[in-house]
Amino acid sequence: MVRNQASSMSLGVRLGMIMGVFALLIVGIVGVSSWVTSAQKANAQVINLASRQRMLTQKFNKEFLDELNDRQLVAAA
């Protein structure tokens, strides 16, 4: 019975249905991608802040150790 209905639909109708399903899948994929991207923006801000703090800590430590090294060289001379 189903086979008779499928064979009675024209090729254009079947292709149209396939293209419609394909279009819905594409719209769904784009929607999910957009939603995930917007959900990750807050995470990106936290990661950027943590990275900046880490770099500032490294810069502070480098400058401190450079100053300490300079003072040791002056004391040794």
N, C-alpha and C positions, 0 to 999 in steps of 0.2 A: 504494500500500500504506500509506504513512504517512498519507495523507489519510483513508483508511478508519479507521485507528486513532484519529486525532484526532476524527473525526466520531462515533466510537462512544463516546468519553468523554462523560460527562454535563457539563452546564454547570457544575454545582457542583464537580466535580473539576477542571475547567480553571481556574475562578476560584480554587479553593483552591491550585492550583499557582502561579498568578500572585501571589497574596497571599503565599505562602511565599517566593517569590523576592524579592518586595518587602521582606518582613520581614528576610530575610538581608542584603539591601543596606543597610537601615537599621542593622542591628546592626554591619555592617562599617564604615559611615561613622562611627558613634559610637565604635567601637573605635579607628579610625585617628585621629580627632580627639582622643581621650583620650591616645593614645600621643604624638602630636605636642605636645600641651599639656604633658605631663610632661617631654618632652625639652627644652622651651624654658625650663623653670624655672631651670636653671643659667644660661642665657644672660641671663635677666632679672635675676638677682642680680649678674652681672658688669656689666651695663649700669647698674643702680642704683648700684653702687659707683663706677663711673667718673663718673657724673653728680654724685654727692656730692663727689668729689674735684675735679671741675671747678668746682663752685659754691664750694667752700672756697677754691680758688685765686683765683677772681674776687673773693670777699669780702676775702681777704688783700690783693690788689692794690688794691682800692678803698680799704681802710683805710690802706694805705701811702701811696697818692697823696693822700688827704685830709690825712694828717699832714704830708706834704711840702709841700702847698699851704698849710696853716696856718703852718708854720715860715717859708715864704717871705713870707707876709703879715706876720708878726710882724717879720721882719728888714727888710722894706721900710718899716715904720712908724716 
